[in-house]
């Protein structure tokens, strides 16, 4: 990861250095979730952040990275459809809280339309995130959809379990921390799964009513080419999805950043770090494996700028740009039947 990007926002950088003593003190109050063996001094934390800002950081202490990331790239909870600070008592950035407050109207339209993809007759209870891109149409990743569907003839078929039962998929628009309510919609068909040489995208068609008779959530607006072209590196985005504990990543760092809370709806603010041609963007919001299929929201407009599909720990995250999704949606939404 280019840690200079994390401290490139002037207001956020100033706030971190002004509150470094508060951040360091919190490391001794959180029963090991944020703390390091032997504690940590404000001077050590400040020196690490200064090295990051100047591009001299050598990643010699990943624990320090996690503490700094916890402040600069926090992972907010979603409860009752609203954005909530992380559950622990660590200091939270006022600058980032202000960004999210300014974006509240746009986020309030996207948060309810992002759900967890759950399975029956499968070795896993759930496999990723999806969100509304057209009436009754959900977008997710190819590698998520392939867990429960496969090509069959001119369309796609739901896979069978080891006992020969057909796998069933659902979207639950809730699954929030300490909130028991559900809003589940059955996936009636898989409209499209992009081939391996295409973007990591799949389209699902859900029932017109949920299990309790409720209508589907609203469609999330996608940014067009001209809107994306006006964005630049450093633009603030929010990733909404369901981060899950990931055994491929460092256990202690995940605990420090996620407070030991996984599998529920979260919002992760971050910045665009690069554009790769006209098909992909990279960002530095904090994500984990269950974040696959998350919506990447431009905080300024409240529109989706992309579909998160993966990342490398401590390096970068990737998303399919919204105009690519528009093209796939026009060509393939409900174009085939699932059996």
Beta strands, then each sheet from edge to edge (+ up, - down):
strand 1: 75-79
strand 2: 82-84
strand 3: 114-120
strand 4: 126-134
strand 5: 137-140
strand 6: 149-152
strand 7: 155-158
strand 8: 168-172
strand 9: 184-193
strand 10: 202-206
strand 11: 236-241
strand 12: 266-276
strand 13: 280-283
strand 14: 295-298
strand 15: 304-312
strand 16: 316-321
sheet 1: 2+ 1- 12+ 11- 14+ 15- 16+ 13-
sheet 2: 3+ 4- 5+ 10- 9+ 8- 3+
sheet 3: 6+ 7-
end
